[in-house]
Amino acid sequence: MSDHNLDRTGYGVQFRRVRHRLLCLVVFASLTGVWCCLSSGAECAVLWVDANGHGQYRTVQEAVDAASSGDEIRVVQGVYTKPAGDVVVWINKDLVIHGGYAAVGGERNPTRYPVILSGGGIAGRRVLSTHHLTTASELSGFTLAGGTTETGGGANINSSGLMIAECVFQDNTGSGMSASWSRLSLIDCVFANNQAQGGAGMAIGQSTVTATNCRFNNNVA
């Protein structure tokens, strides 16, 4: 057998070994919910939130606190709030957070399976706050409602560069969203029935916001 044929056989064996390892990785990830980020060598976990207790966590904040940067959080349909505190969800690490799941491991459709983050109309409580997020962060498939603050009742985005998609900001006092020193990408979002002294739908300061297919309805300033 020539050296050329030996080289080709060697490459074939190596290829089969690599393919076998990749198949094992896919099976492992499917069973455990942990996916390995091959480019960085880091493990990216998938964390499930279900208010009824069928996931790993009952609240979004519990999942955020437990997650590491780069992880994904999936939230099952329902209403999520908290009994005390001035913010329902506070995020200070890069995460991908998706709402709109029918059940743990089920299909995702934010319209059919809404996830509501609620401030409950309690004075001084904001629904969402972010701080120092990069463009690796993503929030999609949520309704943010019932926040009541001087500004950013629905969301206060501070020094962040995240993407927000398929989110509804409604029935908030102090604007649906405020953004300061941030660079935002908004896709398919709705701002409706928010109230504020200025910038009822959205109040922007020292920020760049790109809005694609977003709607602003009945916001009163």
N, C-alpha and C positions, 0 to 999 in steps of 0.2 A: 504493500500500500504506500502511495507516495506521501510526502510531507504535506502536499496541498490537500489531499483527502483527509489526513489526520487533523489539519486545522479546521476543516469544515465540520468534521464530526465533533470536535471539541466545542465549536460555537453552538452546534445543535444541542449538546448536553447542557451548556450554560443557559441557553434560551429556555429549555424545558424547565430548568430549575427556577429561573426567574419567574416564568409564567406560573409555576406551582406556588411560589411564595405569594404572588399577587392574588391568586385565587384564594389562598388561605387568609390573606389580609381582608379581602372582601367579605368572606364568610364570618370572620371574627367581628368585623365592624357591624355587620347586619345583626348579629346576635347580641352584641354588647352596647351598641349605640356610640362606640368610641371610634372615631376615624383618625387615622394618622395623616398629618400634613407632610407628604413625602418631600416637598420642596424644602421645608425647614427642619424636618425630622422631629417636629413637636406633635404631641397628641392633642387633637381637638375634640372635646367632649360634646355630646348632645344631651342637654338637660331638659326634662319634661316638667311642665307646671300644670297642675289640675286642681282647681278649687275644691273638688270633691274627694281629693286624696288618692287618686289613682296614679298620679305621677310621683316623681321624686320629691317635688316641692308643692306646697299649697299656694304660695304667693310668688309673684314675679320678683319681688325684692329678695326673697330667700334664695332664689336661683341666681340672681345677679351677685349676691354676696358670696355664694359658693363657687361661682364660675371663675375661670382664668381667662385672661385676654385671648381672643381668638375662638372661644367656645361659642356654640349656638344654643339658644334657648327657644324651645317650642312651647307655645301656650295654648291650652285647650279652651274652647268656648266657655264663657261665663263672665261674671262681674267680679272684679278684683279691686279691693280697697284695703285700708288698714284702720284699726281702731283708734290709733293715736299718731301724732306726728304732723309735721308741716309739709311733708311731701310723700306721695304714695310710692313712687319709684325714683330712686336716685342712682345714676349710672356714672361711674368714673373710670371705666375700663372698656377697651374695644371689644364689643360683642355683636353677634348677629342675633336679633330677637324677632321671631316671627309669631304672630298670633293667627287665630282662625282655624284651629284644628278641631275636628269633630270629636276626637278622643285620643288618648295616648297611642301613638302608632297609626292613627287614622288619617283620612284625607284632609287636605287643607283647602279651605274656601272661606276667606274672611267675610264675605257677604252672607253666606249661609250659616256660618258658625262664628258669630261676632264675639270679640273679646273686648270688654269695656273696662278701662282703667278709670275709676271714679274717685273724685275728691269728696263726693257726698254733699257738696254745697257748704262745707264747713269753712267758716271765715279763717283766712290765713293759710289754708291748705292748698298746695299746688299738686297737680297730677304727676308731672314728670320734670326732673331736673337732670341735666347732663353737664359734665365738666371735663375738659381736656380729652375729648375723643378725636380720633383721626378718621380719615376716609375709609378705614377698614370697618367702621361701625355701621350697622344697619338696623332700622326699626321699621317693621311693616305689619299691617293687618290689625290695627288697634283703633278703638274709639277712646278718645281722651275727653272726659266730660266732668262737669261739676267742680272744677277748680275755682277757688275764690281768693285772689290776691290782688295787689295793686297793679301788677303787670305779670304776664306769662302765667295766667291761671291754669291753662291747659298744659303748657310746656315752657320751660325756661332753658334755652340752649346757650351755654356759655363756653366760649373758647373751644368749639367743637367743629368737626368737619364731616359729620355723618350724613347718610342718605336716609330719608324718611319716605316710605311708599305706602299707598293704600291705607292711609290713616285719616280718621275723621276727628276734627277738633270742634266740639260743639257744646253749647250751654255752659261756657266758662265766663267768669267775671274777671276782668283784668287782662283781656285779650286771649285769643286762642293759643297764640305762641309768641314768645319774645325771643329774640336772638341778639347776642352781643359778642363781638369779636369772633365770629364764626363764619364758616363757609358751608352752606347747606344745599343739598339737592333734594327737591320735593317732587314726587311723582305720584299722580293720581290721588291727591289728597283733597279733602273738603274742609272748609272753615265756615261754620254756620252757627248763627244765633249766639255769637259771643258779644260781650259788652265790655267797654273800657272808655276811659276819658279820651284816649287817642290810640289809634291803631288797634281797633277792636278785633279784627281778624288776625292780624300779625303786626307786631311792633319790632322794627329792625333798627339796630344801632351798631355802626362799625362792622357791618357784616355783608357778605355776598350771598344772595339766595337765588337759586335757579329753580323756577317752578314750571313743571311740565304737566299739562292736562289737569290742573288744579282748579277748584271752584271756590268762590267766596260768595256766600249767600246770607243776607239778613243779619250782618254784623253791625252793631250800633255803637257809635262813638259819641 
